[in-house]
Amino acid sequence: MISKLLNGSFILIILGTSIACHNPNANDRSSDPADPDPPENTGTEKVIPVPVDTLLTWRQLGIGSLDTLPDGEVLSMTNIPGSYGYSLLSQKRFGPNVKLNFKAKAMEEEGVGFILLSAFAGQEFFEVSKAANDWLYWQDSVNNYIVTWHVGYHNKQGLSYLRKDTGSHIIARGTDLAEQEKWYAFEFGQMGDSLWYKVNDTLVLDTIVTDPLGPGYLGFRGVGPPTGPSTENFTILYKDVVITQYE
């Protein structure tokens, strides 16, 4: 289920140095030297730091656990055995002009990280059972953009994906620049019909979408091995989370 989706079709975006990518459903601008960067917003912006104490209050879907490291500056998010995926979503909706920055580190080799933008599925969104929080639920029931990283266990080609749900539409794909178990800096943003995704300030994808999604929840998701319910823990550490809302 998960491996089929990861090996078949997904999604991704970034900024800085362009990387070869494929975008069947949108206008890919990452290789256009005349337009190398995401569009600038001419309005005001609100920068919202999200400390670990706030992350602990975000909504959880799936089976897993949240904890903090002793210094209190790092959130530990663990997908545990029996889970089809563990998700953490902001308490409020942001967008459609928004940017999410953070640092993250996968702690085990086997597992995939996801970044969520513009996620919304009506009032019932947070009332699904923990068992229902599998990939098919997200694909069929949730409007959102999802970027994958640390994909090597599930995708031997080393490709990250940007996809739009519902319907599992591949928007773009590019080389996974966060494949190791070490800290990376991420940026995922939307400005109108533009989406971009960066790792360590390097542009992976920068693309234009048709019929862009409106405001939604931001968040993170982890999926451990194997392709069904996890048999082992998969932990991702998060810190320095900042949301920028453009007016």
C-alpha positions as CSV (number, residue, x, y, z in Angstrom):
1,M,0.0,0.0,0.0
2,I,2.5,2.6,1.1
3,S,5.3,1.2,-1.0
4,K,3.1,1.0,-4.0
5,L,2.3,4.7,-3.7
6,L,5.8,5.6,-2.9
7,N,7.3,3.6,-5.8
8,G,4.5,4.6,-8.1
9,S,3.6,8.3,-7.8
10,F,4.1,11.2,-5.4
11,I,5.2,14.9,-5.2
12,L,7.8,17.6,-4.4
13,I,9.2,21.2,-4.7
14,I,12.2,23.5,-3.7
15,L,14.5,26.6,-4.4
16,G,18.1,27.6,-4.9
17,T,19.9,25.2,-7.3
18,S,17.5,23.5,-9.6
19,I,17.4,19.7,-9.9
20,A,16.2,17.6,-12.7
21,C,12.5,16.8,-12.0
22,H,9.4,15.7,-13.8
23,N,6.1,17.5,-13.5
24,P,3.3,15.9,-15.5
25,N,0.4,18.0,-14.2
26,A,1.8,21.5,-13.8
27,N,4.2,24.1,-15.2
28,D,7.6,23.3,-13.8
29,R,9.8,26.4,-13.4
30,S,12.7,25.0,-11.5
31,S,14.9,24.8,-14.7
32,D,13.9,28.2,-16.1
33,P,16.9,30.6,-15.6
34,A,14.6,33.6,-16.1
35,D,12.5,32.6,-13.1
36,P,14.7,30.7,-10.6
37,D,13.0,31.7,-7.4
38,P,9.5,31.5,-5.9
39,P,7.4,34.7,-6.4
40,E,7.8,37.4,-3.9
41,N,4.8,38.6,-2.0
42,T,4.3,42.4,-2.1
43,G,2.0,42.5,0.9
44,T,2.6,42.1,4.6
45,E,3.8,39.0,6.3
46,K,3.4,37.5,9.8
47,V,6.2,35.4,11.1
48,I,5.1,32.9,13.7
49,P,7.7,30.9,15.6
50,V,6.3,27.5,16.8
51,P,8.1,26.3,20.0
52,V,8.1,22.7,21.1
53,D,5.5,23.4,23.8
54,T,3.1,24.6,21.0
55,L,3.9,21.6,18.8
56,L,2.8,19.3,21.6
57,T,-0.7,20.8,21.4
58,W,-1.0,20.2,17.7
59,R,-3.6,17.6,16.6
60,Q,-2.5,14.0,16.2
61,L,-3.8,11.4,13.7
62,G,-2.6,7.8,13.8
63,I,-0.7,5.7,16.3
64,G,2.4,7.2,17.7
65,S,4.0,9.2,20.5
66,L,5.3,12.7,21.1
67,D,8.1,13.7,23.4
68,T,10.7,16.3,24.0
69,L,14.5,15.9,24.3
70,P,16.0,17.0,27.6
71,D,16.9,20.5,26.4
72,G,13.2,21.1,25.6
73,E,14.1,22.5,22.2
74,V,13.5,19.4,20.1
75,L,10.3,17.5,19.5
76,S,10.5,13.7,19.1
77,M,7.7,12.2,16.9
78,T,7.6,8.4,16.8
79,N,5.5,6.2,14.5
80,I,5.1,3.0,16.5
81,P,4.4,-0.7,15.6
82,G,0.8,-1.2,14.4
83,S,0.5,2.3,12.9
84,Y,-0.2,3.0,9.2
85,G,1.3,6.5,9.7
86,Y,1.5,9.1,12.4
87,S,0.6,12.7,11.6
88,L,0.8,16.0,13.5
89,L,-1.3,19.0,12.3
90,S,-1.5,22.6,13.4
91,Q,-4.4,23.8,15.5
92,K,-5.4,26.4,13.0
93,R,-5.6,26.7,9.2
94,F,-3.1,28.8,7.3
95,G,-2.8,30.0,3.7
96,P,-3.2,30.0,0.9
97,N,-0.1,32.2,0.9
98,V,2.1,30.6,3.5
99,K,5.6,29.2,4.1
100,L,6.7,26.5,6.6
101,N,10.3,26.3,7.7
102,F,11.9,23.8,10.1
103,K,14.8,21.5,10.8
104,A,14.3,17.7,11.0
105,K,16.3,14.5,11.4
106,A,15.2,11.0,10.8
107,M,16.6,8.6,13.5
108,E,16.3,5.3,11.6
109,E,17.1,4.3,8.1
110,E,13.8,2.6,7.4
111,G,11.0,5.1,7.2
112,V,9.7,8.1,5.3
113,G,9.0,11.7,6.3
114,F,6.2,13.9,4.9
115,I,5.5,17.6,5.0
116,L,1.8,18.7,4.8
117,L,0.4,21.9,3.4
118,S,-3.2,23.1,3.0
119,A,-4.6,20.0,4.5
120,F,-8.4,20.1,5.1
121,A,-11.2,17.5,5.0
122,G,-14.1,19.3,6.8
123,Q,-15.2,19.0,10.4
124,E,-14.7,15.3,10.5
125,F,-11.0,15.6,9.7
126,F,-9.8,15.0,13.3
127,E,-12.5,12.5,14.2
128,V,-11.2,9.6,12.1
129,S,-10.2,6.5,13.9
130,K,-6.5,5.9,14.4
131,A,-6.7,2.8,12.3
132,A,-8.2,4.9,9.4
133,N,-5.1,7.1,9.2
134,D,-3.5,5.1,6.4
135,W,-2.4,6.4,3.1
136,L,-5.7,5.7,1.3
137,Y,-7.5,7.9,3.8
138,W,-5.2,10.8,2.9
139,Q,-5.5,10.1,-0.8
140,D,-9.2,9.7,-0.9
141,S,-10.5,12.0,1.8
142,V,-8.1,14.9,2.4
143,N,-7.4,18.0,0.3
144,N,-3.7,18.7,0.7
145,Y,-0.2,19.0,-0.7
146,I,2.4,16.5,0.5
147,V,6.1,16.4,0.1
148,T,8.2,13.3,0.9
149,W,11.7,13.1,2.1
150,H,14.1,10.4,3.4
151,V,12.5,8.1,0.9
152,G,15.3,5.6,0.2
153,Y,13.7,2.6,2.1
154,H,10.6,2.8,0.0
155,N,11.9,4.3,-3.2
156,K,15.2,2.9,-4.4
157,Q,15.4,5.6,-7.1
158,G,15.8,8.2,-4.4
159,L,13.1,10.5,-5.7
160,S,11.0,12.7,-3.5
161,Y,7.5,13.6,-4.6
162,L,5.0,16.4,-4.4
163,R,1.4,15.3,-4.7
164,K,-2.0,16.9,-4.5
165,D,-4.9,15.1,-2.9
166,T,-7.6,14.2,-3.1
167,G,-6.9,11.8,-6.0
168,S,-3.1,11.3,-5.6
169,H,-2.1,13.7,-8.4
170,I,1.6,13.9,-9.0
171,I,2.6,17.5,-9.3
172,A,6.4,17.1,-9.5
173,R,9.3,14.9,-8.4
174,G,13.0,15.4,-7.8
175,T,16.1,14.1,-6.2
176,D,15.8,13.4,-2.4
177,L,18.3,15.8,-0.8
178,A,17.4,14.6,2.8
179,E,18.2,10.9,2.5
180,Q,20.6,10.5,5.5
181,E,20.0,10.3,9.2
182,K,21.2,13.8,10.0
183,W,19.7,17.3,10.4
184,Y,18.3,19.1,7.4
185,A,16.7,22.5,7.0
186,F,13.4,22.4,5.1
187,E,11.1,25.0,3.5
188,F,7.7,24.3,1.9
189,G,5.6,27.1,0.7
190,Q,2.6,28.2,-1.4
191,M,2.0,31.6,-3.0
192,G,-1.2,31.7,-5.0
193,D,-0.7,29.0,-7.7
194,S,3.0,28.7,-7.0
195,L,4.5,25.9,-4.8
196,W,8.2,25.5,-3.8
197,Y,10.3,23.2,-1.7
198,K,13.8,23.6,-0.5
199,V,16.3,21.5,1.5
200,N,19.3,23.3,3.0
201,D,18.5,26.3,0.9
202,T,18.7,24.3,-2.4
203,L,15.8,24.4,-4.7
204,V,14.4,21.0,-5.5
205,L,11.1,22.0,-7.1
206,D,9.3,25.2,-8.0
207,T,6.1,24.8,-9.9
208,I,2.8,26.3,-10.9
209,V,-0.5,24.4,-10.2
210,T,-3.9,24.7,-11.6
211,D,-6.9,25.1,-9.3
212,P,-4.7,25.7,-6.2
213,L,-5.9,24.7,-2.7
214,G,-7.2,27.2,-0.2
215,P,-6.3,27.5,3.5
216,G,-5.6,24.4,5.4
217,Y,-3.6,22.8,8.2
218,L,0.2,22.5,8.2
219,G,2.0,19.5,9.6
220,F,4.3,16.5,9.6
221,R,3.8,12.8,9.0
222,G,6.0,9.8,9.5
223,V,5.6,6.3,8.1
224,G,7.7,3.4,9.3
225,P,8.4,0.0,7.8
226,P,7.1,-2.1,6.2
227,T,4.4,-1.3,3.6
228,G,1.4,-2.2,5.9
229,P,1.2,-1.4,9.6
230,S,4.6,-0.6,11.0
231,T,6.5,-3.4,12.7
232,E,9.2,-1.1,14.1
233,N,9.5,2.4,15.5
234,F,10.4,5.3,13.2
235,T,11.3,8.6,14.9
236,I,11.8,12.0,13.4
237,L,13.2,14.9,15.4
238,Y,11.9,18.5,14.7
239,K,13.1,21.9,15.8
240,D,13.1,25.6,14.8
241,V,9.6,25.5,13.3
242,V,8.5,28.8,11.9
243,I,5.3,29.6,9.9
244,T,5.2,32.7,7.7
245,Q,1.7,33.8,6.7
246,Y,1.5,36.3,3.8
247,E,-1.5,38.7,3.7
